[in-house]
Amino acid sequence: MKATELRIGNWVMYSSKIQVNENKIRECVDHPDRFAPIPLTEDWLKRFGFEYSDLNGDSGLWKIPPFQIYGKYNQFIYEYALDVNYVHQLQNLYFALTGQELNQNN
């Protein structure tokens, strides 16, 4: 995993799930193989406060206004559809669009 993909507060795998801090970003520069992205799952969407909306038996939409994620393809919908497959990608995208952190409810 590239250190340039990470921001302080991102969730990644590093022997277990951790939140990135300044020291971990420095370590990722030297040892990128020690870090791995966390796949974006329904559990993570729920933790961030997204709510599920059924689409006639299709995979449905996960919503946190004004954003949506189309579950079947993990597409982040905000005028454009972008593939978002990992937790840190969702966190970074949300921050880039809102200027606010995407925090867990739990």
C-alpha positions in Angstrom: 0.0 0.0 0.0 1.3 3.5 -0.9 1.8 6.0 1.9 0.5 8.7 -0.5 -3.0 7.0 -0.3 -3.2 7.5 3.5 -4.3 10.3 5.7 -4.2 10.4 9.5 -7.3 8.7 10.8 -7.7 6.3 7.9 -8.4 2.7 8.8 -6.1 0.0 7.4 -4.8 -3.4 8.2 -1.4 -3.6 10.0 -1.4 -6.9 11.8 -4.9 -5.9 12.9 -7.3 -3.0 12.1 -5.7 0.3 13.1 -6.2 4.0 12.6 -3.3 5.6 10.9 -1.3 8.2 12.8 1.7 10.3 11.7 4.2 7.6 12.8 2.4 4.9 10.8 2.4 7.0 7.6 6.2 7.3 8.0 6.5 3.6 8.5 4.3 2.9 5.4 6.8 4.9 3.3 9.6 2.5 4.4 7.6 -0.7 4.6 4.5 -0.5 2.3 4.1 -4.3 2.3 3.1 -4.2 6.1 0.0 -2.3 5.3 -3.1 -3.4 3.5 -6.5 -1.8 2.7 -9.6 -2.9 4.4 -12.4 -4.0 2.0 -15.5 -1.9 2.2 -18.3 -4.0 3.6 -21.9 -3.4 4.8 -20.5 -3.5 8.4 -18.2 -0.5 7.7 -21.0 1.4 5.9 -23.2 0.9 9.0 -20.3 2.0 11.3 -20.0 5.3 9.3 -23.8 5.9 9.6 -24.9 5.0 6.1 -28.5 3.7 5.9 -29.7 1.0 3.5 -32.4 1.5 1.0 -33.7 -1.5 -1.0 -34.0 -1.2 -4.8 -36.6 -3.8 -5.8 -34.5 -6.8 -4.8 -31.4 -5.4 -6.3 -28.4 -4.8 -4.2 -29.7 -1.4 -2.9 -28.3 1.9 -2.0 -26.4 2.9 1.1 -27.1 6.6 1.9 -25.6 9.3 4.0 -26.9 12.6 2.6 -25.9 13.9 0.1 -24.0 10.7 -0.9 -25.0 7.2 -2.0 -23.1 4.0 -2.6 -24.7 1.6 -5.0 -24.1 -1.7 -3.2 -23.8 -4.0 -6.2 -20.8 -2.3 -7.6 -19.4 -0.3 -4.7 -20.0 2.8 -6.8 -19.9 6.1 -4.9 -22.5 8.4 -6.4 -22.2 12.1 -6.3 -22.8 13.4 -9.8 -20.2 10.8 -10.9 -20.0 7.1 -10.2 -16.6 6.1 -8.7 -15.5 2.7 -7.7 -14.8 2.6 -3.9 -13.5 -0.7 -2.7 -11.7 0.1 0.6 -12.5 1.9 3.8 -9.7 4.4 3.4 -10.8 5.3 -0.1 -14.3 6.1 1.3 -12.8 8.1 4.1 -10.6 10.1 1.8 -13.3 10.7 -0.8 -15.8 11.9 1.9 -13.2 14.3 3.3 -12.2 15.6 -0.1 -15.9 16.4 -0.9 -17.0 17.7 2.5 -13.9 18.8 4.4 -15.1 16.7 7.3 -14.1 13.4 8.7 -16.3 10.3 8.2 -16.6 9.1 11.8 -17.8 5.8 13.1 -21.0 5.7 15.1 -19.8 2.8 17.2 
